[in-house]
Amino acid sequence: MLCSRALAAVAAGISLITVAEHMSSVAGTAHCGLRGPQGSGSPNGRRLQRLVGVSGCGPNRVNDLLLLRPESDEESCSGTKDRGSNRHVVFFHGDIQNFKEEMALQPEASQWLSWSLEQVALVLGQRFPNRNIWVVKASHMYLNKFSCYQNFVESNMFGAPEHTAYNADGGAFHQLRSLLTNAMERAKLPSAGGADGLPPGFSLTLVGFSKGCVVLNQLVYELLGARADPNMAAFVRRISDVFWLDGGHPGGSRTWVTDREALRELAASGMSVHAHVTPYEVRDPMRAWVGREYGVFIQTLEELGACPSRKLHFQDEPPSIQNHFRVILEF
């Protein structure tokens, strides 16, 4: 979450030179060039494609997505075929992050172009090679700053969530599955075929950053019902890993899931849980509940036998927005 002090710091002109240089080295130069009318050149020949207005589980629940295909999705520069095309990573971004041309038009956002959705997709492509990378754009950006994931979880205009239990007719799991299925069909990727309606070898990794973690939290609250629903259980089982990256939102509580029964379902699901945080979120004295809730989240999962992996990044450095974003590079 980019709270008021963060936005003020943006306006004051905090530099991202070091981070931008790092990301430029990650971005590199495309080797295979453009591939198709909607694609663009990207590092190591990977194809970046924007999908606009993809339908979810209802006619009014649409999201834009970016897809970064593996280098060898069709055939790489070296002529080898990809063996991991049914492995997918889905990323939910934080406040102020948007498509690069949108960020360039906003004075408060233009200084953070190094963290545009396109750039983040390229970083994730380095972190997860041989996988399809999906970046889900929030359905609404209030004041061009505050990401709102209303299509996944009930939220106010600033994106603060109101978490609810599983809904067999909607909710985050239904939105995620429908959105991904429709996007895969549009991108001409395998979206069905197995006995459970999923393509053979399909696996899913979920990554939430900052405000985007509200989607992961909503999925946790829905797990009990989703795992019991025969129409959803197979999809849930294909989620292998879930990464929380410095979660935050403008609400006064429930930044991290602390409900023991919800976490019991997460521990029993078999998903690998990863939590990467920075002092910007968990050591902010003005929002002390964030650090406390993070501690409860980790401790409860450990008590329930989940063995979450965790790391406090940049712990010897002052809290900063730069390091808040840099966790995307370091996790």
PEPEBEL-V363166 format. One record per helix or strand of 2 or more residues. SS is the DSSP state (@ for helix, = for strand). FROM is the first residue (numbers start at 1). LEN is the number of residues. If there is no record, write none. Layout:
BEGIN
SS	FROM	LEN
SS	FROM	LEN
END
This chain:
BEGIN
@	4	8
@	17	11
=	39	2
=	48	8
=	62	7
=	87	6
@	100	5
@	107	4
@	113	3
@	117	11
=	132	5
=	140	3
=	146	3
@	171	16
=	203	7
@	210	19
@	233	5
=	239	7
@	260	9
=	272	7
@	279	4
@	285	19
=	309	5
@	321	10
END
